[in-house]
Amino acid sequence: MNMADGAKECEPASKKIKIQSDIQENDENIHTVLKDFSEFQQKRILSINSQRKTICIEGSFNNKSGTAIVLLEKKPFNEESLKNTLDYSCTLHKEFSNDIYGFYECFPSVKYNGIKTTVIHPATEKHIKKYQSQDVHLIEETPELYNSVTLPHLQKEKFSLQWVINILEHKSETDRVVFEDSNPEIGFILLPDLKWDAKQIEDLYLIAIVHQTGIKSLRDLNSCHLPLLKNIKEKGIKAIKEKYNIPSSQLRIYVHYQPSFYHLHVHFTYLKYVAPGIHAERSHILSSVIDNIELMHDYYQKATLSFVVKETETLFLEYEKRGIVKKR
């Protein structure tokens, strides 16, 4: 969609072209048989984040074609698991002590010592670049740069939306849905983000995926989408309050730019949780987005928007060609 389309008359979702589920089932779907990592062959570590306590590994599975990515993340503590951790089943190995201070390594019961694990297979080169540690740069994207650089790039380089289609068509993750408004114009599905295991509210993270198609990102939003945005905010807050007893004043509700996938979705996180992607260079608070559009119906078609890009991303290469960014 060209930036000028922001001022066009709203088009009903029923007239938009429906996303087609044109990807065949993979005969080698690892997730139907994966029980352990005995067949996993590690190739290299893509990244380690000591602050978030994550590690990302590239490898492959024996007798399975394609690259695999394994993301391991230590879970946050919660009150329920703590009750079953500090007991006789928890072993302590003393490292040293000094006066009243003792330092130990703690080995809880296996049941309460799980590591959150995400497996991507078969992983594409784009997945590898996404998780690989690398230098990043800040792009100040004017409307002209969006139309001449970013948009053409998006039209030829993007992740598959098949997993999004599966959710919207109730083919996958139906048991994880927290709330759904099935209205094709203003409806959405609210479910836990893949980064949250939904076992404790300390790191609560949900996303609202809209039913309406054709909205790639913040850049596409205009006054036609105000009913949709307000509906997501109102009903998302209500659903989270009813299920998790978290008030709106303790929720961070925002959209990313650039997003990780180009089908409009809204993030809901617990305010005390330092979630990935909440920093000023990427997140836009939903209330502010709504206010900006109410002030100017095509605000996001006229504004300069900043975003972060990694050096190995093809979008970085497009901006580097034009001399807008360069490596050290």
Beta strands, then each sheet from edge to edge (+ up, - down):
strand 1: 40-49
strand 2: 54-61
strand 3: 67-74
strand 4: 91-98
strand 5: 101-107
strand 6: 115-123
strand 7: 136-141
strand 8: 179-181
strand 9: 188-192
strand 10: 205-210
strand 11: 251-256
strand 12: 265-270
strand 13: 283-285
strand 14: 305-310
sheet 1: 1+ 2- 3+ 6-
sheet 2: 4+ 5-
sheet 3: 7+ 14-
sheet 4: 8+ 9- 10+ 12- 11+ 13-
end
